């Protein structure tokens, strides 16, 4: 009954906010914050001495931030890095990271630097197993409902907040399949926190475009999943973190 009550409330708020259900094209700028000290502290093989050293070296109350951009339409999304928060005075290699999801055909194309290589991964979209909860919060003026899922490969608990008044079943990274755009999510209770900082509706002015030539190793989704699984298992056996070679 509680879920039904919150669902009705959310629908009412969506309708009363000027019928924003027409907002199916636009761009979201997210702040992607990762907390390495929390990630390391959660690893069972790390000694207390190592934990103390990591706390001194990596402790940052605000986390280490990146801007990410998501452009969305009713039938597809494009996702990549945004402008950096920090302007560096020396040469710095920017990794390739593009995710193109075709919501109509249920296909995905990822172009990314991972596992010390550049990969081109073509896959079908596999919707996470979401559980919608009876909690709501506001993100950039949009009332969002909570949903949870799990990434069993990475041992991650994911909590997402989606806006039903933006009826595009998409979100950042590999998250999609909810009845509204995901404007915020959290991994493992604060090890990674991603929140929308800005949203603009209408056709994006600066379209995200994949490189003309995708120079990398082409693999299927199943092949890439196997590579990730082997790397994580090998890293755990060797008692070393996998977070440096795979996107958390």
C-alpha positions in Angstrom: 0.0 0.0 0.0 2.9 2.4 0.8 4.4 1.9 -2.6 1.0 2.6 -4.2 0.7 5.8 -2.1 4.1 7.1 -3.2 3.5 6.2 -6.8 0.3 8.2 -6.8 2.0 11.1 -5.2 4.8 11.0 -7.7 2.5 10.9 -10.6 0.5 13.9 -9.2 3.7 15.9 -8.7 4.8 15.1 -12.2 1.5 16.3 -13.7 1.4 19.4 -11.5 4.9 20.5 -12.6 3.8 21.9 -15.9 3.5 18.6 -17.7 7.2 18.2 -18.1 6.6 14.8 -19.6 7.4 16.4 -22.9 11.0 16.8 -21.8 12.4 13.9 -23.7 15.4 15.6 -25.3 18.2 17.3 -23.5 21.6 17.1 -21.7 22.5 16.4 -18.1 25.8 17.3 -16.5 26.7 15.0 -13.6 29.3 15.3 -10.9 31.0 11.9 -10.6 32.7 11.6 -7.2 34.8 8.5 -6.2 36.1 7.9 -2.7 39.2 5.8 -2.9 39.8 5.7 0.8 36.4 4.1 1.4 37.0 1.6 -1.4 40.4 0.5 -0.1 39.1 0.4 3.5 36.4 -2.2 2.4 39.0 -4.6 1.1 39.4 -7.5 3.6 43.1 -8.2 2.7 44.3 -4.6 3.5 46.2 -4.5 6.8 45.5 -1.8 9.4 48.9 -0.2 8.6 47.9 0.0 5.0 44.5 1.4 5.9 46.1 4.1 7.9 48.5 5.0 5.1 45.7 5.1 2.5 43.6 7.3 4.8 46.4 9.8 4.9 47.1 9.6 1.2 43.6 9.4 -0.3 41.3 10.9 2.3 39.2 13.6 0.6 35.9 14.5 2.2 34.6 15.8 -1.2 35.9 12.7 -3.1 37.8 12.9 -6.4 35.5 14.5 -9.0 34.9 14.3 -12.7 32.2 16.0 -14.8 30.2 13.6 -17.1 27.8 14.5 -19.8 24.7 12.6 -20.9 22.7 13.6 -23.9 19.3 11.9 -24.3 16.5 11.5 -26.8 13.5 9.1 -26.7 15.4 6.5 -28.7 19.1 6.9 -27.7 21.6 8.3 -25.3 25.3 9.4 -25.6 27.6 9.6 -22.5 31.2 10.8 -22.1 33.4 13.1 -20.0 32.6 16.7 -19.5 34.9 19.7 -18.8 37.4 18.9 -16.0 37.0 20.6 -12.6 40.8 21.1 -12.4 42.8 22.9 -15.1 46.2 21.3 -15.3 49.3 23.2 -16.3 51.0 20.2 -17.8 50.2 17.6 -20.4 47.6 15.1 -19.2 46.3 12.2 -21.3 42.5 12.1 -21.4 41.1 8.6 -21.5 38.6 7.7 -24.2 35.2 6.9 -22.7 32.0 6.9 -24.8 28.8 5.0 -24.3 26.1 5.1 -26.9 22.9 3.3 -26.1 20.2 2.7 -28.6 17.0 2.4 -26.6 14.9 1.4 -29.6 17.1 -1.4 -30.9 18.3 -2.4 -27.4 22.0 -2.2 -28.5 25.0 -0.6 -26.9 28.4 0.6 -28.2 31.2 1.4 -25.7 34.5 2.9 -26.7 36.8 3.0 -23.7 40.3 2.7 -22.2 40.1 -0.2 -19.7 42.4 -3.0 -18.7 45.4 -1.2 -20.2 43.8 -1.3 -23.7 41.3 0.6 -25.8 38.2 -1.5 -26.4 35.2 -1.3 -28.8 32.4 -3.2 -27.2 29.2 -4.0 -29.1 26.5 -5.5 -27.0 22.8 -5.9 -26.5 21.2 -3.8 -23.7 20.5 -5.9 -20.6 18.2 -4.2 -18.2 19.3 -4.3 -14.6 16.9 -6.0 -12.1 15.5 -3.0 -10.4 13.4 -2.8 -7.3 11.5 0.5 -7.0 11.2 1.7 -3.4 8.8 4.0 -1.6 11.2 6.9 -1.1 11.5 10.1 -2.9 14.0 13.0 -3.0 14.4 16.2 -5.1 17.2 16.6 -7.6 17.4 19.9 -9.5 13.7 20.6 -8.9 12.6 17.1 -10.1 10.9 14.7 -7.6 12.8 11.4 -8.0 11.9 8.0 -6.8 14.4 5.5 -5.4 15.3 2.2 -7.1 18.0 -0.4 -6.1 19.9 -3.1 -8.0 23.1 -5.1 -7.7 26.2 -5.6 -9.8 27.2 -9.1 -8.6 30.4 -9.2 -10.7 31.8 -6.1 -8.9 29.9 -6.8 -5.6 28.2 -3.4 -5.8 24.9 -2.3 -4.3 23.5 0.5 -6.5 20.9 3.0 -5.4 19.4 5.2 -8.1 17.0 8.1 -8.2 14.9 8.6 -11.3 12.6 11.4 -12.4 9.3 10.2 -13.8 8.6 13.6 -15.3 11.5 13.0 -17.7 10.1 9.8 -19.3 13.3 8.5 -20.9 14.3 5.1 -19.4 18.0 6.0 -19.3 20.9 7.2 -17.2 24.6 7.5 -16.9 27.2 4.7 -17.3 25.3 1.4 -17.8 22.2 2.3 -15.8 18.9 2.3 -17.6 15.5 0.6 -17.7 13.6 2.7 -15.1 10.4 4.7 -16.0 12.3 8.0 -15.9 15.7 9.5 -16.3 18.2 8.7 -13.6 19.5 12.0 -12.1 21.6 10.5 -9.2 23.0 7.2 -8.0 25.2 5.8 -5.3 27.4 2.7 -5.2 28.1 0.8 -2.0 26.8 3.4 0.4 29.0 6.3 -0.7 32.1 4.8 -2.4 30.9 6.4 -5.6 28.3 9.2 -5.7 27.0 10.6 -8.9 24.5 13.5 -9.0 23.1 15.8 -11.7 24.4 19.4 -11.4 22.7 20.8 -14.4 20.0 19.8 -16.9 19.0 21.6 -20.1 16.0 20.5 -22.3 16.0 20.8 -26.0 18.4 19.6 -28.7 21.9 19.8 -27.3 24.1 22.5 -28.9 27.4 20.6 -28.7 26.6 17.1 -29.8 28.7 14.2 -28.3 30.3 12.4 -31.3 32.2 9.2 -31.4 35.7 9.4 -33.0 35.5 8.9 -36.8 37.8 5.9 -36.5 37.3 3.6 -33.5 40.9 2.5 -33.0 40.8 -0.3 -30.5 40.2 -4.0 -30.0 36.7 -5.0 -31.0 35.0 -7.5 -28.7 31.5 -8.7 -28.0 29.7 -7.9 -24.8 30.2 -11.5 -23.6 33.9 -11.4 -24.4 34.4 -8.1 -22.5 32.4 -9.5 -19.5 34.7 -12.5 -19.4 37.8 -10.2 -19.5 36.4 -8.2 -16.6 35.5 -11.3 -14.6 39.0 -12.8 -15.0 40.7 -9.6 -14.1 38.6 -9.1 -10.9 39.1 -12.7 -9.8 42.9 -12.6 -10.5 43.2 -9.3 -8.6 41.3 -10.6 -5.6 43.5 -13.8 -5.5 46.6 -11.6 -5.7 45.2 -9.3 -3.0 45.4 -6.2 -5.1 42.6 -3.7 -6.0 41.1 -3.8 -9.4 39.7 -0.3 -9.3 42.7 1.3 -11.2 42.1 -0.7 -14.4 38.3 -0.9 -14.4 35.8 1.9 -14.1 34.2 1.7 -10.6 
